[in-house]
Amino acid sequence: MHNKPFQSIGIIGKPSDPSIADTLNALYDFLTQQDFNIIIDEQSSAFIKYSNIATQTIEKLAQDCDVVIAIGGDGTFLAAARAIAAYQIPLIGVNLGRLGFLVDISPEHLNDKLGPMLQGDYCEEQRSLLSAKILRDNHVIHEQTAFNEVVVHRWITPSMIEIITSINGRYMNTQRSDGLIISTPTGSTAYSLSAGGPIIHPSIKALVLVPLNPHTLSNRPVVIDEDSEIEISFSQSKQINALVTCDHLEIPDVLISDKILIQKQANPITILHPEGHDFFNTLREKLNWSRGNHI
């Protein structure tokens, strides 16, 4: 699909990691040869071998660019997505070695894959993000965004936690477990997958709830509509702490009297892929499916 070419390009690298230097400089050289307006995030700019480069904070960069390129692994991509989600600009991933689920352009393919994309030849996906709010005495004391998943864990206790889950104001269940994962389709190939959750195609508008080591084996993953509002509370009488993570960003010291509200964020993030991108091919590569069998 041919779209309007991009003009201003932002670059976000893996924070404070010198290993991005070679790829970052190769990308910068490639873009300057094509006369793009390039802005680099302040932390990554230290690894550019040139002087007089344009640098900005990620928030300002997102306001001034019409596409952002993240250099690193899937973790860098997730952090970039959370940072720019409010600005509704698309995101491209350049990886640092291994093929990722989200970063699918290798440095050696800048010319044949990234070049055409920046001229408008790409396919795009809309990926939903989650908002997690911690409520204490009916006041929001913390709010965080997640691209992959929100996880409620037991924390500093040998005991399971007792989690009450409601969907759109309706009681679903109470479970004793080590925790609960609430995953987007993007996150279904991450922590959720390792906990026994299903792989959800990115085009499906759904969320999956995956219990972590449930006491009752009949507690299984549940797939719900992505527009659902999920409320989590605790049924313990004895005070314990829980830990909530959003893509591994920790919200500690959640009390059993707190409530956790999770729902889809209003603005999705747009991910751009090279023409011909195939989700199932990525699954085969990452999960070693069909090794030795070719159709």
C-alpha positions in Angstrom: 0.0 0.0 0.0 1.5 3.3 -1.0 1.1 6.2 1.5 2.4 9.7 1.7 6.2 9.7 2.3 7.5 10.7 5.8 9.5 13.9 6.3 10.5 14.2 10.0 11.8 11.1 11.6 12.4 10.6 15.3 14.9 8.0 16.6 14.6 6.4 20.1 17.3 4.0 21.2 17.7 1.5 24.0 18.4 3.9 27.0 22.1 4.2 28.0 23.2 1.2 26.1 26.4 1.6 24.0 25.6 -1.5 22.0 23.2 0.5 19.9 26.0 2.7 18.6 26.8 0.8 15.4 23.1 0.4 14.4 22.3 4.0 15.4 25.1 5.5 13.3 24.2 3.2 10.4 20.6 4.3 10.6 21.6 8.0 10.9 23.9 7.7 7.9 21.2 6.0 5.9 18.6 8.7 6.7 20.9 11.7 6.1 21.7 10.4 2.6 17.9 10.7 1.8 17.5 14.3 3.2 15.1 13.5 6.0 14.6 15.8 9.0 16.1 13.7 11.8 15.6 14.2 15.6 17.3 11.9 18.1 16.2 11.4 21.7 18.6 13.0 24.1 19.9 9.8 25.8 20.7 8.1 22.5 22.4 11.1 21.0 25.6 10.4 23.0 26.3 7.4 20.8 26.2 9.4 17.5 29.7 10.0 16.0 28.6 13.4 14.5 28.2 16.8 16.1 25.5 19.3 15.4 22.7 16.8 15.5 19.1 17.7 16.5 18.2 16.2 19.8 15.0 16.5 22.0 13.3 14.8 24.9 11.1 11.9 23.7 7.9 13.8 24.5 9.1 16.8 22.4 10.4 14.5 19.7 7.0 12.8 19.4 5.3 16.2 18.9 7.7 17.3 16.1 8.0 14.1 14.1 5.6 12.2 11.8 7.1 8.7 12.5 9.4 7.3 15.2 12.0 4.5 14.8 12.9 2.5 17.9 16.3 0.8 17.9 16.7 -2.1 20.3 14.6 -5.2 21.2 10.9 -5.6 22.0 11.5 -4.0 25.4 12.8 -0.8 23.8 9.9 -0.8 21.4 7.4 -1.2 24.3 8.9 1.8 26.1 8.8 3.9 23.0 5.2 3.0 22.4 4.1 4.0 25.9 6.1 7.3 25.5 4.5 8.3 22.2 1.0 6.8 22.4 -0.6 10.1 23.3 0.7 11.7 20.1 -0.8 9.3 17.6 2.2 8.9 15.4 3.4 5.5 14.0 6.3 3.5 15.2 8.8 1.3 13.4 11.2 -1.2 15.0 14.8 -1.8 14.1 16.3 -4.7 16.0 19.7 -5.3 17.5 20.3 -8.8 16.4 17.5 -11.3 17.0 14.2 -11.1 15.3 11.6 -9.7 17.6 7.8 -10.0 17.6 7.6 -6.2 17.2 11.0 -5.1 15.9 11.2 -6.8 12.5 13.8 -4.8 10.5 17.5 -5.8 10.8 20.3 -3.2 10.3 21.4 -5.0 7.1 18.0 -4.4 5.6 17.8 -0.6 6.0 18.0 -0.1 2.3 15.6 -2.7 1.0 13.0 -2.7 3.8 13.2 0.6 5.7 13.8 2.7 2.7 10.5 1.8 0.9 8.6 2.2 4.2 9.7 5.7 4.7 8.6 6.5 1.1 5.1 5.2 1.9 5.3 1.5 1.1 4.3 -0.3 4.3 1.5 -2.1 6.0 0.2 -0.9 9.3 -1.5 -2.4 12.4 -3.4 -0.7 15.2 -2.4 -2.1 18.6 -4.4 -1.3 21.8 -2.8 -0.3 25.0 -4.1 -0.8 28.6 -4.5 1.7 31.4 -4.2 0.4 34.9 -5.4 2.5 37.8 -4.9 1.8 41.5 -7.8 3.1 43.6 -7.4 3.6 47.4 -10.4 5.1 49.3 -12.0 5.9 45.9 -9.1 8.0 44.8 -6.7 7.1 42.0 -3.2 6.9 43.6 -1.3 5.5 40.6 -1.9 5.1 36.9 0.3 3.4 34.3 0.1 2.4 30.7 0.8 -1.1 29.4 1.4 -2.3 25.8 1.8 -6.1 26.6 0.2 -6.8 29.9 -0.9 -5.8 33.4 0.0 -8.4 36.0 -1.1 -8.6 39.6 1.4 -10.7 41.6 1.7 -11.9 45.2 4.6 -10.0 46.8 6.8 -10.7 49.7 4.6 -13.5 51.0 4.7 -17.3 50.7 0.9 -17.5 50.5 -1.3 -17.3 47.4 -3.4 -14.2 47.0 -7.2 -14.3 46.7 -8.3 -12.3 43.7 -11.8 -11.2 42.9 -12.4 -10.3 39.3 -15.4 -8.4 37.9 -16.0 -7.6 34.2 -18.1 -4.6 33.3 -19.4 -4.5 36.9 -20.4 -8.2 36.9 -18.7 -10.7 39.2 -16.7 -13.3 37.3 -14.8 -15.3 39.9 -12.6 -15.5 43.0 -9.4 -17.4 42.6 -6.4 -18.3 44.8 -3.3 -18.1 42.8 0.2 -16.5 42.5 -1.4 -13.7 40.4 -3.3 -12.8 37.3 -2.2 -11.6 33.9 -4.4 -9.3 31.8 -2.9 -9.3 28.3 -3.5 -7.5 25.0 -3.1 -9.5 21.8 0.4 -8.0 21.5 1.2 -9.4 24.9 -0.2 -12.8 24.1 3.2 -13.9 22.8 5.0 -12.6 25.9 4.4 -13.4 29.6 0.9 -14.6 29.0 2.2 -17.3 26.6 4.7 -18.6 29.2 1.8 -18.9 31.7 -0.3 -21.1 29.3 -2.3 -18.3 27.6 -3.4 -18.5 24.0 -1.7 -16.7 21.1 -4.2 -14.0 19.9 -3.8 -12.6 16.4 -3.2 -8.8 16.5 -6.3 -8.1 14.4 -8.6 -9.6 17.1 -10.1 -7.0 19.5 -9.7 -9.0 22.7 -8.0 -9.3 26.0 -7.0 -12.5 27.8 -7.0 -13.1 31.5 -4.5 -15.8 32.5 -4.1 -17.0 36.1 -0.7 -17.6 37.5 -0.4 -21.0 39.2 -4.0 -21.2 40.3 -4.9 -23.4 43.3 -7.8 -24.8 41.4 -6.8 -26.3 38.1 -10.2 -25.5 36.5 -9.2 -21.8 36.6 -8.2 -21.4 32.9 -7.5 -18.5 30.6 -10.5 -16.4 29.6 -10.8 -14.3 26.5 -13.0 -11.2 26.7 -13.9 -8.2 24.5 -11.2 -5.5 24.5 -13.7 -2.8 25.5 -14.4 -4.5 28.8 -13.6 -2.8 32.1 -11.8 -5.2 34.5 -11.9 -4.6 38.3 -9.7 -6.6 40.5 -9.9 -6.6 44.3 -8.8 -8.9 47.1 -10.7 -11.1 49.5 -8.1 -11.7 52.2 -8.9 -10.7 55.8 -5.2 -10.6 56.7 -3.3 -7.6 55.3 -0.7 -8.5 52.6 0.9 -6.5 49.9 0.6 -7.2 46.2 2.6 -6.0 43.3 1.2 -4.7 40.0 3.4 -4.5 36.9 2.7 -2.9 33.6 5.2 -4.3 31.0 7.5 -4.9 33.9 7.2 -1.4 35.3 6.4 -2.0 39.0 3.7 -0.5 41.2 4.6 -1.8 44.6 2.8 -1.8 48.0 -0.7 -2.4 46.6 -2.9 -3.1 49.7 -5.7 -5.7 49.9 -8.1 -2.8 50.4 -7.2 -1.3 47.1 -9.0 -1.8 43.8 -7.3 -2.2 40.4 -9.2 -0.9 37.3 -7.9 -2.0 33.9 -9.3 -1.0 30.5 -8.3 -0.2 27.0 -6.7 3.2 26.5 -8.5 5.6 24.2 -5.6 5.9 21.7 -4.1 2.9 20.0 -0.5 2.8 18.8 0.1 2.3 15.0 2.9 -0.1 14.2 4.4 -0.1 10.7 5.8 -3.2 9.0 7.5 -3.7 5.6 5.2 -4.8 2.8 4.6 -8.5 2.9 4.9 -8.7 6.7 3.5 -12.0 7.9 2.5 -12.6 11.6 2.6 -16.3 11.2 6.0 -16.2 9.7 7.2 -14.3 12.8 5.6 -17.0 15.0 7.4 -19.7 13.0 10.7 -17.9 13.4 10.4 -17.0 17.1 8.8 -20.2 18.3 10.6 -22.7 16.1 7.5 -24.0 14.5 7.6 -26.3 11.5 11.4 -26.5 11.6 12.6 -28.5 8.6 9.1 -28.4 7.0 8.5 -26.0 4.2 5.4 -25.5 2.2 
